[in-house]
Amino acid sequence: MSWQLAVLGPVELMSDGVPIPPMPPKQQAALVMLACARGRTVSVEELVDGIWGADRPSSAVGALRNYAWSLRKHLSAQDSVLLSSESRGYRLDGTLELDIDGVDRLRAEVSAARAGGCLDTADRALRTALGAWRGDPLTGVPGPWAAAERARLRRLHRVLEEDLIEITVQRGDFSHAMADLEALITGDPHSERLRGLMMTALYRAGRRTEALDEYQRIRKLLVSEQGIEPGPALAELHRQILSDEMPGAEAPTAPITVVAPRPAQLPPDTADFTGRQELVRELCGVLGAHRPIVAISGMGGVGKTALALHVAHRIRDMYPDGQLYVDLFGAGAAPAEPEHVLGAFLRALGVAQKEIPVGLAERAALFRSAISGRRMLVVLDNAADATQVAPLLPGESGCAVLVTARRPLTALPGVRSAALRVLEPEEAVELFARIVGAARVAAEPEAVRRIVELCGLLPMAVRIVAARVAARPRWTVVSEAERLAAERYDLDRFRAGDLALTAAFRAGYDQLPVDAARAFRLLAVADLPDLPLAAIAAVLDTIEPLAEDLCEELVDRGMLESVGRGRYHYHDLMRLFALGRPGSDSEPDVTARLLDYYLATMKTVLRVRHPGLRLRLAPTGHPGTRLPDLDSTREFLTIERRNLNALYRLAMAGTPGHREMAADLALTVAETGLACDATIDLVKTLEDLVLALEADGNAAAVRRARLALVFALLGELDEPRLAAVHVRRLLDADDPDTDAWASGATNGFAGLLALHDGDPTRAAAHFATALSMYRRGGSPECVRVAYSLLARAYSAAGRNRDSLAAAARAVVADDEPGVRRNVVWGLTEAAWVLSGEGESDCGARLFDAALAVARRFGSTRFESAVHARAARAYLAAGRFAQAADHAERAEATRVSIGTGAVHAHNLLVRYTALRNLGRNVDAAECYRMASSQIPDFDTALRSWTTEPPVPAR
């Protein structure tokens, strides 16, 4: 078995000539560094420096180990492994042939042939050596080492080009030599060797005066810019030409005859082009600037070609010498060869076929010469990458280039990039109307909006559906919307004539490397609002740097969207396409991995935020994200709120095991007091989860999911009446011997509802049971809460001494580091009782102390509850200004999204306090707000007391 490694272009590893699937860029960097060491051991430090440089992450060494492990899998050869580990690094053993080795052998052959006077042999060897370059060396390989090696290989390529031109001059082919020299001198005007070759070619072609002028140009340039005269070799060449001492002067060869036609190759503008007007104006402005190159990138079907042609037609008059257009087929299996494209361009520019040279470099140089001095617009549609585009660029600023590609072409020099997104909803509706007709859209506007939403606002999808509706005037738009909603999962329905959405998506998918294609399929299963890098790494069972490489590959190819650093999202239709791609039987359970990662991380959140809480949760295999402090947990909960809520629905579509993990996850989320995502019906979602778990026969998971539902109903949604139904079910199924904590939580909720019903005696009994269960379950944090709830029940029953005693126990019970946050409840209950007994100053100090604790722990939920209790206490004491202020602050910090008892009491307190202060205008506004949000507010106003409702737990 033999191995080959190509580095003169995109890195490609082959076994016996068969390509190995591409590997991530940093892994490529490690492989090339080891291969170029020629059997020498490369230290870990050297590899890390070469791949990451000064910006190395803390995970660099671990990532390097993973790269080495993956390389061993790639390079295993029967009983031997080419990659070996040393004590301080890695070494490649065995034979690994590099394409640059072949170039070195050819260079030796060239030297021997030139020494023997065999110019034809040297010419062929040089052209073969230059043909080894397939693009920019080490394309896409990151790191300082690759950058330095890339620069060296570029210099080598230039030397070989110059050697070939020198042989071309020696062979007497002056016209081709001068065309190539003109292009190279434009890029490197200070090169004395290039200028010397140009002088020699001109002189030997019989153009002595032009040869002398060339010397004066380089001399003037060197003196004015660098303050030096030309070197001795160039000065001697000038002397020989001046005195006609140079041997081999010949009659000038016939120049290439170039007719100057005015090509107009632009396809027609899109008649119904819609939207993007600001971007159109911006690009038109850019393309009128100096040396403009604009590259439009985006996913398949997003309208890149339509935009490019629309802009091109808007500015065509700015380029009076014509327009060139080509479809480069970059999204297909066989992208157009730049050499063939240049041939077509040269013919369009009037170059006779017999005068078009062979070879990419020669044709590119002639193209730049033929277009020199002309103002032309070049549209390169559907490019594969920068390597394909680079030879097709004009060499002067009088021309403009407009490129479209799925991936950003940032490697092009001086490019202005424009990343194209889907249409705005209004633009999508307008596009539909332009195709179908304004009258039909005006007759059924809601159906049209539904259709463009189902099309994901993707122009190609909107155009396909609109074309089908337009061709069937007897169809209603509503019927098409209903059909599309029912059949949306079948992307083959998005087809009309030559337009097919699946074909557009498949073109990109078929070009994906194996690892990227696998990631594309697996991540689509993880149907969350957006995916963080940590969750992606968990799904792919890899480290985050490798996961990021794969995701960025998909983003570059327009198959995944980046919605922020380290967060990714699918377009809806692209996700459907990905879900339809067949995978292997060994692909993992994506939903299980997601739930495992999020549950593991939520366990960490609870350990940090509630260290005294003891929940019985399923074991997890993933370590989860590291969250060292309260701030990091708060940030995680804020960012991941939508994903955490969306996971329940994803789990319900899976296995019983998924649903059991979802119940645990829901309970951990509920315990954090995390506000639910307003875009989902959390009650309906959790009710569906409860029903599914009941059908699975999993009583323990049903209990956890139902507890999560009650948390939401009482805390986030403020709906005690709905919560009562589920609390009764929990009491009926209570099993303290199986899960003491769940039994304690059930009785705690039952006590809260008893308080809401005005039965403090029954509430106290439930709270006492909860206290006993929490002690049995070993949850000191919950013990504090149970004492504070007992204090609440005792005060409601008029047992103030017992209430103060219980509140005191809530402050000092089972004290341990990290559980101090729940002293807020005991302080609040004591403040309430003391305020009711006329000790308002002492009560005020305790309310302030409770607020300080809530703020120190960053809990707005706690802070809102304290403000609400303080407002009612101050109102009862006749301190109306403080009551109004605290009621306002209670609403400002309230995290629940419902309009139930707590919200109503806050407004009642504020309204009453404002009336007593004579602030009638403010009171009227408060009344208006309450009346609009709370049913039967007038009835509540006539009958209410200052007794507080169920507190947030």
C-alpha positions, 0 to 999 in steps of 0.5 A, spaced: 500 500 500 502 506 497 500 513 500 500 520 496 499 527 499 498 533 495 499 540 498 500 544 491 492 546 492 487 543 496 490 538 501 488 531 498 491 524 501 490 518 497 491 511 498 494 507 491 491 513 488 484 513 491 482 519 495 481 519 502 475 523 504 477 530 506 479 531 514 478 538 518 483 543 516 487 543 523 487 536 522 490 537 515 495 542 518 498 536 523 498 531 517 502 536 512 507 538 518 508 531 520 509 529 512 514 535 511 518 533 517 520 527 512 521 522 518 523 527 523 519 527 530 515 533 531 514 535 538 507 537 541 509 544 542 512 545 535 505 542 532 501 546 537 505 553 535 504 551 527 497 550 527 494 555 532 500 560 533 499 565 539 492 564 539 492 557 541 486 555 546 487 551 552 484 545 549 489 545 543 493 539 546 487 535 547 485 537 540 491 535 537 491 528 540 484 527 537 487 529 530 493 524 531 488 519 533 484 520 527 490 520 522 492 513 525 485 511 522 486 514 516 493 511 515 493 504 518 496 500 513 494 492 514 499 490 520 503 497 520 501 504 522 504 510 519 503 515 525 507 513 531 507 517 538 514 519 541 515 521 548 515 528 546 511 528 539 509 524 533 513 522 527 510 519 520 514 512 519 514 509 512 513 512 505 508 518 504 510 521 497 508 528 496 507 532 490 512 537 491 517 531 491 515 530 484 516 537 483 523 537 486 525 531 481 522 535 475 527 541 477 533 536 477 531 534 470 530 541 467 537 543 470 540 537 466 536 538 460 538 545 460 545 543 461 545 539 455 542 544 450 535 540 450 530 545 451 524 541 449 525 536 454 526 542 459 520 545 457 516 539 458 519 538 464 517 545 467 510 545 464 509 538 468 512 541 474 507 547 474 501 543 472 502 539 479 499 546 482 492 545 483 491 552 486 493 556 492 498 551 496 495 548 502 488 551 500 484 552 507 489 549 511 490 554 517 496 556 522 503 560 522 506 554 519 502 553 513 502 560 512 510 560 511 510 554 507 504 557 502 509 563 501 515 558 500 511 554 495 508 560 491 515 563 491 517 556 488 511 557 483 514 564 481 521 561 479 518 555 475 514 560 471 520 565 470 524 559 468 519 557 463 519 564 460 526 564 459 526 557 456 521 560 451 525 566 449 531 561 448 526 557 443 524 563 440 517 563 442 517 571 443 510 572 443 508 567 448 513 569 452 512 577 452 504 575 454 506 571 460 511 577 462 507 582 461 502 579 466 508 577 471 511 584 471 504 587 473 504 583 479 511 584 480 514 591 477 520 591 481 523 584 478 529 585 475 529 578 472 522 579 469 524 586 466 531 582 463 527 577 460 522 582 457 528 586 454 531 580 451 525 578 448 523 584 445 530 585 442 530 578 439 524 579 436 526 585 433 524 591 437 530 594 440 527 601 441 522 598 446 527 593 449 531 600 451 524 603 453 523 597 458 530 598 461 528 606 462 522 604 466 525 599 471 530 604 472 526 610 473 521 605 478 527 603 482 530 610 483 524 613 484 521 608 489 527 605 492 533 610 491 537 605 487 540 603 480 539 597 476 543 591 478 550 589 474 546 584 470 541 588 468 545 594 466 550 589 462 544 587 458 542 594 457 549 596 454 549 589 450 542 592 447 544 599 446 551 597 442 547 591 439 552 586 442 547 581 444 547 575 439 541 572 436 537 578 434 531 576 429 526 579 425 519 580 429 514 575 429 507 576 427 503 579 433 497 576 435 491 579 431 486 581 436 479 584 433 475 588 439 468 586 438 463 588 444 461 582 447 454 582 450 453 575 454 448 577 460 442 573 460 436 577 461 434 580 467 429 577 472 422 580 470 419 579 476 425 581 481 423 583 488 426 586 494 433 587 496 433 594 493 438 597 499 443 591 497 442 593 489 443 600 490 449 598 495 452 593 490 451 598 484 455 603 488 461 599 489 461 596 482 462 603 480 469 604 484 476 602 483 478 595 481 471 592 484 470 585 485 463 583 488 462 576 491 455 574 492 454 568 497 448 564 500 445 557 500 442 554 494 435 557 492 436 564 495 436 568 489 444 569 488 444 569 480 437 573 480 440 579 484 447 578 480 443 579 473 439 584 476 445 589 478 449 587 472 443 590 468 443 596 472 450 598 471 451 595 464 452 602 461 458 603 466 462 598 462 461 600 454 466 595 452 461 589 453 459 584 458 462 577 459 458 571 462 459 564 464 456 559 469 461 556 472 457 550 475 461 550 481 455 547 485 455 541 481 459 535 480 463 537 474 465 545 475 467 548 469 475 548 468 478 555 468 482 554 462 476 552 458 472 558 460 478 563 458 478 559 451 471 561 450 472 568 453 478 569 448 474 567 442 468 572 445 474 578 445 476 576 438 482 572 439 482 566 433 482 559 435 489 558 433 492 563 436 489 561 443 495 558 447 495 551 451 495 552 458 491 555 464 497 560 465 498 562 458 491 563 457 490 567 463 495 572 461 493 573 454 486 574 457 488 580 461 492 582 455 486 582 451 482 586 456 487 591 458 485 598 457 477 596 456 471 597 461 468 591 461 463 587 466 465 580 467 459 576 471 462 569 474 456 565 476 455 559 480 463 559 482 466 553 486 471 557 490 476 562 489 481 557 486 476 557 480 475 564 479 482 567 480 485 566 473 478 569 470 480 576 473 482 582 469 488 585 471 486 592 470 481 597 474 477 599 468 473 592 469 468 590 474 467 582 476 461 580 479 461 573 482 456 568 485 458 562 489 455 558 495 461 559 499 464 566 501 470 568 496 474 572 501 480 569 499 480 573 492 484 580 493 480 586 494 473 582 494 467 586 497 463 580 500 455 580 500 452 574 504 445 573 501 439 571 506 432 569 505 426 575 503 423 579 508 415 577 509 413 583 505 418 581 499 416 574 499 408 576 498 410 581 493 414 576 489 408 571 490 403 577 487 408 579 481 407 571 479 400 570 481 397 576 480 395 582 485 388 580 485 388 573 487 393 575 492 388 581 495 383 576 495 386 571 500 392 575 503 392 570 509 393 564 505 399 567 501 402 569 508 401 562 510 404 559 503 411 564 504 412 562 511 411 554 509 416 556 503 421 559 509 421 565 505 426 562 500 425 565 493 426 559 489 421 555 493 416 561 493 417 562 485 416 554 485 409 555 488 407 561 485 408 558 478 404 552 480 398 557 482 399 562 476 398 556 472 392 554 475 387 560 475 381 555 478 385 553 484 384 558 490 390 560 494 387 557 500 387 550 497 394 550 495 396 553 502 393 547 505 396 542 500 403 545 502 402 544 509 400 537 509 405 535 504 411 540 506 415 534 508 415 532 501 420 537 498 419 534 491 413 538 491 417 544 490 418 543 483 415 547 477 418 546 470 426 546 470 426 549 478 427 543 483 428 545 490 431 538 492 436 538 486 438 545 488 440 543 495 442 536 493 448 539 488 451 542 495 450 536 499 453 531 494 460 535 494 460 535 502 466 531 505 464 525 508 464 527 515 461 534 514 455 530 510 454 526 516 454 532 521 449 535 516 444 529 517 445 528 524 444 535 526 438 536 522 435 531 527 436 536 533 430 540 531 432 546 536 431 553 535 439 554 534 444 549 536 450 551 541 457 548 539 457 544 546 451 541 544 453 540 537 460 536 539 455 532 544 451 530 538 457 528 534 461 525 539 467 529 538 471 535 541 468 542 540 474 545 535 472 539 530 465 540 531 466 548 529 470 546 523 465 541 521 459 547 522 463 552 519 464 548 513 457 547 512 456 554 513 461 556 508 457 551 503 450 555 505 447 549 508 447 551 515 446 558 518 451 561 523 447 566 528 452 568 532 459 565 534 458 558 536 451 557 535 448 554 528 441 554 525 438 550 519 433 554 514 427 550 515 427 547 508 434 545 508 433 541 515 427 537 511 432 536 506 437 533 511 432 529 514 431 526 508 438 524 506 439 516 508 445 515 513 448 509 515 445 504 520 450 505 525 448 513 526 447 515 533 441 516 537 441 524 536 435 526 541 438 521 547 445 525 546 442 532 546 438 530 552 444 527 556 448 533 554 442 538 557 440 534 563 448 534 565 448 541 564 442 543 568 445 538 574 451 543 574 446 549 574 442 546 580 449 544 584 451 552 583 444 555 584 441 550 589 447 546 592 442 544 598 437 541 593 437 533 592 433 531 586 433 524 584 435 524 577 437 519 571 444 518 570 448 522 565 454 520 561 456 527 558 459 531 563 455 537 560 458 545 560 462 547 565 459 553 569 463 555 575 458 561 578 452 564 578 453 569 573 455 563 568 449 559 570 444 565 569 447 566 562 446 559 560 439 559 562 438 566 558 441 563 552 438 556 552 431 558 554 428 556 548 432 550 547 430 547 553 423 548 552 423 545 545 427 539 547 420 537 551 417 536 544 423 533 541 423 528 546 415 526 545 416 524 538 422 519 540 422 513 545 420 512 552 427 513 554 427 520 551 420 522 555 423 519 561 429 524 560 425 530 558 421 529 565 427 530 569 430 536 564 423 539 565 424 538 573 431 541 573 428 547 569 422 548 573 427 548 579 431 554 577 425 558 576 426 559 568 421 563 565 418 559 559 419 561 552 413 565 550 413 562 543 410 555 546 404 553 550 408 550 556 402 548 559 400 544 553 407 541 552 408 539 559 401 536 559 402 532 553 408 529 556 405 527 562 400 523 558 405 520 554 409 518 560 402 515 563 401 511 556 409 508 557 407 506 564 412 510 567 409 512 574 416 516 577 417 520 570 409 522 570 410 524 577 416 529 575 413 531 569 407 533 573 411 537 578 414 541 573 407 542 570 405 545 577 411 549 578 410 552 571 402 553 573 404 556 580 410 560 579 411 562 571 403 562 569 400 564 576 394 559 575 393 556 582 386 553 579 389 549 574 395 547 578 390 544 583 387 539 578 394 536 578 396 537 585 390 532 587 393 527 582 400 528 585 397 527 592 393 521 589 399 517 587 404 520 592 409 515 594 414 518 599 418 511 600 420 511 593 421 519 592 421 523 599 423 529 595 417 529 590 413 527 596 415 533 600 414 538 593 407 535 592 405 537 599 408 543 599 404 545 593 398 542 596 399 547 602 400 553 597 393 551 594 390 551 601 392 558 603 389 560 596 383 557 598 383 560 605 384 554 609 391 555 613 390 549 618 390 544 612 396 548 609 400 548 615 398 540 615 401 539 608 407 544 610 409 539 616 409 533 612 413 537 606 418 538 612 418 531 614 419 529 607 425 534 605 429 532 612 428 525 610 430 526 603 436 530 605 435 537 602 437 542 606 435 548 601 428 545 601 428 544 609 428 552 609 423 553 604 418 548 608 419 552 615 418 559 611 411 556 608 409 554 615 411 561 618 406 563 612 400 558 614 401 560 622 401 567 620 394 566 616 391 562 622 393 568 627 398 564 630 404 570 630 408 567 635 409 560 632 410 564 625 416 568 628 419 561 631 418 558 624 421 564 620 427 564 625 428 556 623 427 558 616 433 563 617 438 558 621 435 551 619 441 546 616 445 552 615 451 550 609 454 554 604 450 556 598 443 555 601 443 562 604 439 564 598 432 561 601 433 565 608 429 570 604 423 567 605 424 566 612 426 574 613 420 575 609 415 572 613 418 575 619 417 582 616 410 580 614 408 578 622 412 584 625 409 589 620 402 586 622 403 587 629 405 594 629 412 593 629 413 596 622 420 599 622 423 592 624 418 589 619 421 594 614 428 592 616 427 585 615 424 586 608 430 590 606 434 585 608 430 580 604 431 584 598 438 584 599 439 577 599 435 576 593 439 581 589 446 578 592 443 572 589 441 575 582 434 572 583 428 577 580 423 572 582 425 572 589 425 580 589 419 580 586 415 576 591 419 580 597 416 587 594 409 584 593 409 582 600 412 588 603 407 592 598 401 589 602 404 590 609 405 597 608 398 598 605 395 595 611 400 599 616 397 606 612 404 607 609 401 608 602 407 611 598 412 605 600 406 601 598 405 604 591 413 604 590 413 596 592 407 594 588 410 597 582 417 594 583 414 587 584 411 588 577 417 590 574 421 584 577 415 579 576 418 573 571 411 570 571 408 571 564 400 570 567 395 575 569 393 571 575 392 572 583 399 575 584 399 580 578 392 582 580 394 583 588 400 587 585 395 592 581 390 592 587 395 594 592 398 599 587 391 602 585 388 602 593 395 606 595 395 611 589 387 613 591 389 614 598 395 618 596 390 622 592 394 621 585 387 620 582 390 620 575 395 615 576 390 611 580 385 611 574 391 609 569 392 603 574 385 601 574 385 601 566 390 597 566 387 592 571 381 592 568 383 590 561 388 584 564 384 581 569 377 578 569 372 581 574 377 586 577 371 590 579 368 584 583 375 583 586 376 590 588 370 590 592 372 584 596 379 583 596 383 584 603 391 585 604 392 577 605 397 575 600 396 570 595 400 564 593 407 566 593 412 564 588 416 558 590 
